[in-house]
Amino acid sequence: MSCALDACSPPRPLPPAVWLIVPMLFTATVLGLLGAACLALDVGDGTLPLSAPVFGAAAAVTAALRSGVAWGRHTRLRRLAGGYPALVLAAGIALSWLALPDLVAIAIGAPAAAVSVALCVWEHQLSSDDGA
């Protein structure tokens, strides 16, 4: 029987290190985009809270990608991987009191977005090379 989350798996197995940084890249990218939107639209008080819903979404993306990770001989990491999305969510709840200035959010989010896009392009190119 196949898990419903298998449909979210990448075409080629992800390295565990990439999977581990997904929630940080996701959260930083979302904060950067929110900061840019707040500045462009001139809304808010100039700060962005680190919100638990953003971390919850990062945890969901991390959980969805778990089945597509090439665990190999990393049996201990594979066992711990089940709790990693919960740890991401717990970190978001613990940090929800913290707020960042919009410019700091953009300064963190812009490089995270660039790295995220680069990783997606890299994975796509590797998947294309494997299929050709």
C-alpha positions as CSV (number, residue, x, y, z in Angstrom):
1,M,0.0,0.0,0.0
2,S,1.3,3.4,-0.9
3,C,1.3,6.4,1.3
4,A,-0.5,9.5,0.1
5,L,2.6,11.5,0.7
6,D,4.5,9.5,-1.9
7,A,2.8,11.7,-4.5
8,C,4.8,14.6,-3.1
9,S,8.1,12.9,-3.4
10,P,10.7,14.3,-5.8
11,P,11.4,12.2,-9.0
12,R,14.9,11.5,-7.7
13,P,15.7,10.8,-4.0
14,L,16.8,13.8,-2.0
15,P,20.0,13.7,-0.1
16,P,19.3,13.8,3.7
17,A,21.2,17.1,4.1
18,V,19.0,18.8,1.6
19,W,15.9,17.5,3.4
20,L,17.2,18.7,6.7
21,I,17.6,22.3,5.5
22,V,14.2,22.4,3.7
23,P,12.3,23.9,6.7
24,M,14.8,26.6,7.3
25,L,14.9,27.6,3.6
26,F,11.1,27.5,3.4
27,T,10.6,29.7,6.6
28,A,13.3,32.2,5.6
29,T,11.9,32.5,2.1
30,V,8.4,33.1,3.3
31,L,9.6,35.7,5.8
32,G,11.6,37.4,3.1
33,L,8.6,37.5,0.7
34,L,6.3,38.8,3.5
35,G,8.9,41.5,4.4
36,A,9.1,42.6,0.8
37,A,5.3,42.7,0.4
38,C,5.0,44.7,3.6
39,L,7.5,47.2,2.4
40,A,6.1,47.4,-1.1
41,L,2.6,47.9,0.1
42,D,3.6,50.1,3.1
43,V,1.6,48.0,5.6
44,G,2.4,46.9,9.1
45,D,4.6,48.4,11.7
46,G,7.9,47.5,10.1
47,T,8.3,44.2,11.8
48,L,7.3,40.6,11.0
49,P,6.5,38.1,13.7
50,L,8.0,34.6,13.4
51,S,4.6,32.9,13.2
52,A,3.8,29.4,14.1
53,P,1.7,28.9,11.0
54,V,4.7,29.5,8.8
55,F,6.7,27.0,10.8
56,G,3.7,24.6,10.5
57,A,3.7,24.9,6.8
58,A,7.5,24.2,6.8
59,A,6.8,21.2,9.0
60,A,4.2,19.9,6.5
61,V,6.5,20.4,3.5
62,T,9.2,18.6,5.4
63,A,6.9,15.7,6.3
64,A,5.7,15.4,2.7
65,L,9.2,15.2,1.4
66,R,10.4,12.6,3.9
67,S,9.4,9.6,1.8
68,G,11.6,10.9,-1.1
69,V,14.8,11.0,0.9
70,A,17.7,8.6,0.1
71,W,18.4,7.5,3.6
72,G,21.0,4.8,2.6
73,R,23.0,3.7,5.6
74,H,21.7,6.5,7.8
75,T,19.5,4.3,9.9
76,R,19.7,6.5,13.1
77,L,18.8,9.6,11.0
78,R,15.9,7.7,9.4
79,R,14.5,6.8,12.8
80,L,14.8,10.4,14.0
81,A,13.3,11.8,10.8
82,G,9.7,11.0,11.9
83,G,10.0,13.6,14.7
84,Y,11.8,16.2,12.7
85,P,8.7,17.9,11.4
86,A,7.3,18.0,15.0
87,L,10.6,19.6,16.1
88,V,10.2,22.3,13.4
89,L,6.7,23.1,14.5
90,A,7.8,23.2,18.2
91,A,10.6,25.6,17.2
92,G,8.0,27.8,15.5
93,I,5.8,27.8,18.6
94,A,8.8,28.6,20.8
95,L,10.0,31.4,18.6
96,S,6.5,32.9,17.9
97,W,7.2,35.8,20.4
98,L,10.1,37.0,18.2
99,A,9.7,39.7,15.5
100,L,12.1,40.7,12.8
101,P,12.4,44.1,11.1
102,D,11.2,43.9,7.5
103,L,14.6,44.7,6.1
104,V,16.2,41.9,8.2
105,A,13.6,39.5,7.0
106,I,14.3,40.5,3.4
107,A,18.1,40.2,4.0
108,I,17.5,36.6,5.3
109,G,14.8,35.6,2.8
110,A,16.4,36.7,-0.4
111,P,19.5,34.4,-0.2
112,A,17.2,31.6,1.1
113,A,15.0,32.0,-1.9
114,A,18.0,32.0,-4.2
115,V,19.3,28.8,-2.6
116,S,15.9,27.2,-2.8
117,V,15.6,28.0,-6.5
118,A,19.1,26.8,-7.1
119,L,18.4,23.5,-5.3
120,C,15.2,23.0,-7.3
121,V,17.0,23.6,-10.6
122,W,19.9,21.4,-9.5
123,E,17.5,18.5,-8.6
124,H,15.6,19.0,-11.8
125,Q,18.8,18.8,-13.9
126,L,20.0,15.7,-12.0
127,S,16.6,14.1,-12.5
128,S,16.6,15.0,-16.2
129,D,20.1,13.5,-16.6
130,D,19.1,10.3,-14.9
131,G,16.1,9.9,-17.2
132,A,18.0,10.6,-20.4
